[in-house]
Amino acid sequence: MAKHHKSRPERTALPPSRPAHRAADHGYWLYGWHAVEAALANPERQINRILASPAALEKLQLPARKLPAPERMEPRAIDQLLGADAVHQGIALRVLPLPPGTLEDVLYHSTPRGPLLVLDQVSDPHNVGAILRSAAAFDAVAVLTPKDHSAPETAVMAKAASGALDIVPPLTVTNLASALRDLQANGWWVIGLDGSADKQLGDIKLTGKLVLVLGAEGKGMRRLTAEGCDELAKLPISPRMESLNVSNAAAIALYHCLLTRGAHG
């Protein structure tokens, strides 16, 4: 980017008659301090614009990598750009979705810091964002999804993830059943969460290289996915409630794994 010159006026909000961004960039607006700081710290994240209110500019710290110059914009103008419901805290980035990794990024890990989380056709971006947030909080090594019938990375997902999109690596595979077989062949133990399973998650040894598989909202795992698991387990919940939201189930399962790994050193 060109350096700032004193003679150049500060950039302000674009007039309503002009588009705020080119639609061809295929990106979205990511906003709020947690999400913005995580994106700025992620060298894999492509950032096309940085918007900041005067107050936000005073506290904004940019990392030592090539980034566009921040654009000064009043909070009300950011509201107009993002929508009145966007809690942006005076800071927003125009970003491209992260390039997904592949199974090979984790397949050969000998001592992963936490479980690999697999989402079988979980398509609600709110749920995926919340799952990513729990994955970051409880040290999941990555979140793996099938290429088809999964939620794409969007502003809705980013808001729910609260920065976790840039913390937990996203992985994509074409064939989930084949990916589970490859993981098993390399020493990973695959556990599918299924509300109708005989065992409870607490009955299973949750150490070593662990994969947790969660199915789609309402439908659960597909048959071939469930058949590819080493074990199926359920979470102990009251009979007064039939099931949990998939993001809640993921948080409980990840927390249980973290406690178990801590208990075993």
Secondary structure, 3 states (H helix, E strand, C coil): CCCCCCCCCCCCCCCCCCCCCCHHHCCEEEECHHHHHHHHHCCCCCEEEEEECHHHHHHCCCCCCCCCCCEECCHHHHHHHHCCCCCCCCEEEEECCCCCECCHHHHCCCCCCCCEEEEECCCCHHHHHHHHHHHHHCCCCEEEEECCCCCCCCHHHHHHHCCHHHCCCEEEECCHHHHHHHHHHCCCEEEEECCCCCCEHHHCCCCCCEEEEEEECCCECCHHHHHCCCEEEECCCCCCCCCCCHHHHHHHHHHHHHHHHHHCC
